[in-house]
Amino acid sequence: MYDKFIRAMSHSLLIVRGSIKSFQKNNNLDEAASLAYYGFFAFIPLFFIAISIFSVEVTSSKTLVVGVEKMAGRIIPQFGKVLLDEAYFLTRHRGTIGIFGFLMLFWTITPLVDAIRRAFSGIFRIEKRETFLRSMVVDALAASVIVLLFAAILISELFFDAMAETTLKGDTVALAVIDYVAPPIVTFVSMLFFYTIFSPVRLSTVHLVIASFFSAVFWTLIKEIFSRFLFMNPNYGFAFGSFKVIFIIILWSYFSFLVMLFGAELLANMRNRDLLLLKNIFLDDPASRKLKRGLREKFARTYESDEEVFRQGDPADSMFYVVKGSVGITRDQDTIGIVREGEYFGELSMFLSEPRADTAIAIDPGTEVVIISKDNFHAIVRENPNIIFSILRNMAASLKIGG
């Protein structure tokens, strides 16, 4: 039990370290700034369309008004009402907007959606190969989902307010508990929905839940810190004059997207946990090549003396790394090279997708070899392009030995 706990903690730390490194490597600070810019222009149309779903009577219904204002306050601390006033203004003049204007407002959400999809594709190392028309359709569908998510958050606020006025009326303790617990739960569900929609690959439910949980926790903490900071510094942003509100909203959007992007990095690194373990094999620093127990259990195989690792003519769908012992490379029954601990072999035939040119035989008893499939290797190189130079140096040194 203790060993399992230590192993789980070790893997968790590996994922966190990998997420922090990839967060920096993918320039997510810059990416969050771009998303904050697009997000600012998308917020008012989002509020307007979400409110419009419930009918034109929204501004005359006290319950709806309170629910919408609470939703805006939870999403944008201190200044949510500013955006809400603009959305209400559009709602009151819906007749002058017309169907074309409504569609244009909806379309202002799609740049944000496309930017999020592009950011996630970069994080997961997935190339977007879509036609312009398909991309537009996908963006429109994703924008519709975001609108529905906003509407769902509004419904949750209205449901809570209705309970406060009926079932829980007068029960201050229950109301306080719900008011304290409900927002993080709504945030968690929203994050879960968000990552499910925008992730360009199929993800494990467990990974989605973990990433959504930590994203919700981080977002809630940042929101509280940001709210208290603004409360204690009411003149913050005063230098921007009448643009103070715009500055604050964009700044908050920036922090929010930082959290979302880091959550996406957690997802990507949980999905590629095996690659995080395997990539150390190709590092130039020998001290960094120390293999973790989880890697050896999952990818390593032990060979006895004179046991074949592969035979000449076998299909080459993997390469090998010697953890312990040594492997002899033979061609026509002649030994042409020996691969020792800390070295790898079999990569040339794998690169060329040709049958094995040689035979590899374990020399020492208990020789331990890590098997790296072609798919895993390609994924490692996509994440760490510089690794290819380490491979080329090894190939130049050994030429075709071990191919």
C-alpha positions in Angstrom: 0.0 0.0 0.0 2.8 2.4 0.9 4.7 1.6 -2.3 1.6 2.3 -4.3 1.1 5.6 -2.6 4.7 6.7 -3.1 4.5 5.6 -6.8 1.2 7.6 -7.2 2.8 10.7 -5.6 5.9 10.3 -7.8 3.7 10.1 -11.0 1.7 13.1 -9.8 4.8 15.2 -9.3 6.1 14.2 -12.7 2.8 15.3 -14.3 2.8 18.6 -12.4 6.4 19.3 -13.4 5.7 18.3 -17.0 2.6 20.6 -17.0 4.6 23.6 -15.7 7.4 23.0 -18.3 4.9 22.6 -21.2 2.9 25.6 -20.0 6.1 27.7 -20.4 7.1 26.0 -23.6 3.8 26.5 -25.3 3.8 30.3 -24.4 0.5 30.0 -22.7 1.0 33.4 -21.0 0.9 35.0 -24.5 -2.0 32.6 -25.5 -4.0 33.7 -22.5 -3.5 37.3 -23.4 -5.0 36.7 -26.9 -7.9 34.7 -25.4 -8.6 37.6 -23.0 -8.8 40.0 -25.9 -11.2 37.8 -27.8 -13.1 37.0 -24.6 -13.7 40.7 -23.8 -15.6 41.1 -27.1 -17.5 37.9 -26.6 -18.8 38.4 -23.1 -21.6 40.9 -23.9 -23.0 38.9 -26.8 -22.8 35.8 -24.5 -24.8 37.4 -21.8 -27.3 38.9 -24.2 -28.0 35.6 -26.0 -28.2 33.6 -22.7 -30.7 36.2 -21.3 -32.7 36.2 -24.6 -33.3 32.4 -24.2 -35.6 33.1 -21.3 -37.7 35.8 -23.0 -38.0 39.5 -23.3 -39.5 39.7 -19.8 -36.1 39.1 -18.2 -35.7 42.8 -17.2 -39.2 42.9 -15.6 -38.8 39.7 -13.6 -37.2 40.3 -10.2 -36.2 36.7 -9.8 -34.5 36.6 -13.3 -32.8 39.9 -12.7 -31.3 38.7 -9.4 -30.2 35.4 -10.9 -28.6 37.1 -13.9 -26.8 39.6 -11.7 -25.5 36.8 -9.4 -24.2 34.9 -12.4 -22.4 37.9 -13.8 -20.9 38.6 -10.4 -19.6 35.1 -10.1 -18.1 35.1 -13.6 -16.5 38.6 -13.4 -15.8 39.9 -9.9 -16.8 43.4 -9.0 -17.5 44.5 -12.6 -19.9 41.9 -13.9 -22.8 44.3 -13.6 -21.1 46.6 -16.2 -21.4 43.9 -18.9 -24.8 43.0 -17.7 -26.1 46.6 -18.2 -24.9 46.4 -21.8 -26.6 43.1 -22.3 -29.8 44.4 -20.8 -29.6 47.4 -23.1 -29.4 45.1 -26.1 -32.3 43.0 -24.7 -34.6 46.1 -24.4 -33.8 47.0 -28.0 -34.0 43.6 -29.5 -36.5 44.7 -32.1 -34.0 47.2 -33.6 -31.3 44.6 -33.8 -33.2 42.2 -36.0 -32.3 38.6 -37.0 -29.2 39.8 -38.9 -27.9 41.8 -36.0 -28.6 38.9 -33.7 -26.5 36.6 -35.9 -23.7 39.1 -36.1 -23.7 39.2 -32.3 -23.5 35.5 -32.2 -20.7 35.4 -34.7 -18.6 37.7 -32.5 -18.3 34.7 -30.2 -16.7 32.5 -32.8 -13.2 34.2 -32.8 -12.9 33.3 -29.1 -14.0 29.7 -29.9 -11.6 29.3 -32.7 -8.7 30.8 -30.6 -9.5 28.3 -27.8 -9.6 25.4 -30.2 -6.3 26.5 -31.7 -4.7 26.8 -28.2 -5.9 23.3 -27.2 -4.6 21.9 -30.5 -1.2 23.3 -29.7 -1.2 22.0 -26.2 -2.2 18.5 -27.3 0.1 18.6 -30.4 -2.7 18.0 -32.8 -2.6 19.6 -36.2 -5.8 21.2 -37.3 -6.6 19.9 -40.8 -10.0 21.4 -41.5 -11.5 23.2 -44.5 -12.6 26.7 -43.9 -16.2 25.8 -44.1 -15.8 22.9 -41.7 -13.9 25.1 -39.3 -16.7 27.7 -39.4 -19.4 25.1 -38.7 -17.4 23.6 -35.8 -16.8 27.1 -34.3 -20.5 27.9 -34.6 -21.5 24.6 -32.9 -19.0 25.2 -30.1 -20.2 28.8 -29.7 -23.7 27.4 -29.4 -22.6 25.1 -26.6 -20.9 27.9 -24.7 -24.2 29.9 -24.9 -26.1 26.9 -23.6 -23.5 26.6 -20.8 -24.1 30.2 -19.8 -27.8 29.5 -19.9 -27.3 26.5 -17.7 -25.4 28.5 -15.2 -28.2 31.0 -15.2 -30.7 28.3 -14.6 -28.7 27.0 -11.6 -28.8 30.5 -10.1 -32.5 30.8 -10.7 -33.1 27.3 -9.1 -31.1 28.3 -6.1 -33.0 31.6 -5.7 -36.3 29.8 -6.1 -35.3 27.3 -3.3 -34.3 30.3 -1.1 -37.7 31.8 -1.5 -39.7 28.6 -1.0 -38.2 25.4 0.5 -35.3 26.9 2.3 -36.9 30.2 3.3 -35.7 31.2 6.8 -33.1 28.4 7.0 -30.1 30.6 7.1 -27.6 27.8 7.8 -28.7 25.7 4.8 -28.7 28.9 2.6 -25.2 29.8 3.8 -23.9 26.2 3.1 -25.4 26.1 -0.3 -24.2 29.6 -1.1 -20.7 28.5 -0.1 -20.7 25.1 -1.8 -22.8 25.6 -4.9 -20.4 28.0 -6.8 -17.4 25.7 -6.7 -19.6 22.8 -7.8 -21.0 24.9 -10.7 -17.5 25.9 -11.6 -16.3 22.3 -11.6 -19.1 21.1 -13.8 -18.5 24.1 -16.2 -14.8 23.2 -16.4 -15.7 19.6 -17.0 -18.0 20.6 -19.8 -15.5 23.0 -21.2 -12.7 20.5 -21.4 -14.9 17.8 -22.9 -16.0 20.1 -25.7 -12.7 21.7 -26.6 -10.2 18.9 -26.2 -9.2 17.7 -29.7 -8.6 14.1 -28.6 -10.6 11.5 -26.7 -9.7 11.8 -23.0 -10.2 9.5 -20.0 -13.1 10.4 -17.7 -10.8 10.2 -14.7 -8.4 12.6 -16.3 -11.2 15.1 -17.2 -12.5 15.0 -13.6 -9.1 15.5 -12.1 -8.2 18.4 -14.4 -11.6 20.0 -13.9 -11.4 19.7 -10.2 -8.0 21.4 -9.9 -9.0 24.1 -12.5 -12.1 24.8 -10.5 -10.1 25.1 -7.3 -7.5 27.4 -8.9 -10.1 29.5 -10.5 -12.1 29.9 -7.2 -8.9 30.9 -5.3 -7.9 33.4 -7.9 -11.4 34.8 -8.0 -11.4 35.3 -4.3 -7.9 36.9 -4.3 -8.8 39.1 -7.2 -12.0 40.2 -5.6 -10.3 41.1 -2.3 -7.6 42.9 -4.1 -10.1 45.1 -5.9 -12.0 45.7 -2.7 -8.9 46.8 -0.9 -7.7 48.8 -3.9 -10.8 50.5 -5.4 -8.6 52.9 -7.3 -6.7 50.2 -9.1 -6.6 50.9 -12.8 -7.4 54.6 -12.2 -4.6 55.6 -14.7 -6.8 54.2 -17.5 -9.5 56.7 -16.7 -12.8 55.8 -18.3 -11.2 52.6 -19.6 -10.7 51.3 -16.1 -13.6 48.8 -16.4 -12.3 47.5 -19.7 -8.8 47.1 -18.2 -10.2 45.2 -15.2 -12.4 42.9 -17.2 -9.6 42.0 -19.7 -7.2 41.4 -16.7 -9.7 39.1 -15.1 -10.2 37.3 -18.4 -6.5 36.9 -18.7 -6.3 35.2 -15.3 -9.3 33.0 -16.0 -7.8 31.7 -19.3 -4.4 31.1 -17.6 -6.2 28.7 -15.3 -8.1 27.0 -18.2 -4.9 26.6 -20.2 -3.0 25.1 -17.3 -5.9 22.7 -16.8 -5.5 21.7 -20.4 -1.7 21.2 -19.8 -2.6 18.9 -16.9 -4.9 16.9 -19.2 -2.3 16.6 -21.9 0.4 15.5 -19.5 -1.8 13.0 -17.8 -2.7 11.6 -21.2 1.0 11.5 -22.1 2.3 10.2 -18.8 4.1 7.3 -20.4 5.9 9.7 -22.7 7.0 11.8 -19.7 8.6 8.6 -18.4 10.1 7.5 -21.7 11.6 10.8 -22.8 14.3 10.7 -20.1 15.9 7.9 -22.1 16.9 10.3 -24.8 18.3 13.0 -22.6 22.0 13.8 -23.1 22.6 13.9 -19.4 23.2 10.3 -18.2 22.1 11.2 -14.7 18.7 12.2 -16.0 18.3 8.7 -17.6 17.6 7.0 -14.3 14.4 5.0 -14.9 11.5 5.1 -12.6 9.9 1.9 -11.3 6.7 2.6 -13.2 8.5 2.8 -16.5 10.4 -0.4 -16.0 7.2 -2.3 -14.9 5.3 -1.1 -18.0 7.8 -1.0 -20.8 10.8 -3.2 -19.7 11.4 -6.9 -20.5 14.0 -9.1 -19.0 16.0 -11.5 -21.3 18.2 -14.4 -20.2 21.7 -15.0 -21.6 21.6 -16.0 -25.4 17.9 -15.1 -25.6 17.0 -13.2 -28.8 15.6 -9.7 -28.6 14.8 -9.7 -32.3 15.9 -11.7 -35.3 17.2 -10.6 -38.7 14.2 -10.1 -41.0 11.7 -9.4 -38.2 9.4 -6.4 -38.7 10.8 -3.2 -37.1 8.0 -1.6 -35.2 10.0 -0.5 -32.1 13.4 0.4 -30.8 15.2 -0.7 -27.5 17.0 0.8 -24.6 19.3 -1.3 -22.4 18.6 -0.7 -18.7 20.8 -3.5 -17.3 23.2 -5.9 -18.9 24.3 -5.9 -22.5 23.0 -7.0 -25.9 25.1 -8.4 -28.8 24.3 -7.4 -32.4 25.1 -10.1 -34.8 24.9 -10.4 -38.6 25.4 -13.7 -40.3 26.4 -15.2 -37.0 29.2 -12.7 -36.6 29.1 -10.2 -33.7 29.4 -6.7 -35.1 28.7 -4.7 -31.9 27.7 -4.7 -28.3 25.1 -2.4 -26.8 25.7 -1.7 -23.1 23.7 -0.2 -20.3 22.4 3.3 -21.1 22.5 2.8 -24.9 19.7 2.1 -27.4 19.5 0.1 -30.6 17.1 -0.9 -33.3 16.2 2.7 -34.2 17.5 2.7 -37.8 15.2 -0.1 -39.1 12.3 1.4 -37.2 12.9 4.8 -38.9 13.1 3.2 -42.3 10.2 0.8 -41.7 12.4 -2.0 -43.0 12.9 -5.5 -41.7 15.6 -6.0 -39.1 19.1 -6.1 -40.8 20.7 -7.8 -37.8 19.9 -10.1 -34.9 20.0 -8.9 -31.2 20.9 -11.4 -28.5 21.1 -10.8 -24.8 24.6 -11.4 -23.5 24.3 -11.2 -19.7 21.7 -13.1 -17.7 18.9 -10.8 -16.5 19.5 -8.3 -19.2 16.7 -5.7 -19.0 15.5 -3.8 -22.1 12.9 -1.0 -22.4 10.8 -1.4 -25.6 9.8 1.9 -27.3 7.1 1.5 -29.9 7.2 3.6 -33.1 4.0 5.5 -32.1 5.4 6.4 -28.7 8.7 7.5 -30.2 6.9 9.8 -32.7 4.8 11.3 -29.9 8.0 11.9 -27.8 9.6 13.7 -30.8 6.5 15.8 -31.4 6.7 16.9 -27.7 10.5 17.3 -27.7 11.9 17.9 -31.2 15.5 18.4 -29.8 15.6 14.7 -28.9 16.1 13.9 -32.6 19.6 15.3 -32.3 20.4 12.8 -29.6 19.2 10.0 -31.8 21.2 11.3 -34.8 24.4 11.4 -32.7 23.8 7.8 -31.6 23.1 6.7 -35.2 26.2 8.5 -36.4 28.3 6.8 -33.8 27.0 3.3 -34.4 26.2 3.7 -38.2 24.0 0.7 -39.0 25.0 -1.4 -36.0 21.9 -2.6 -34.3 19.6 -1.8 -37.1 
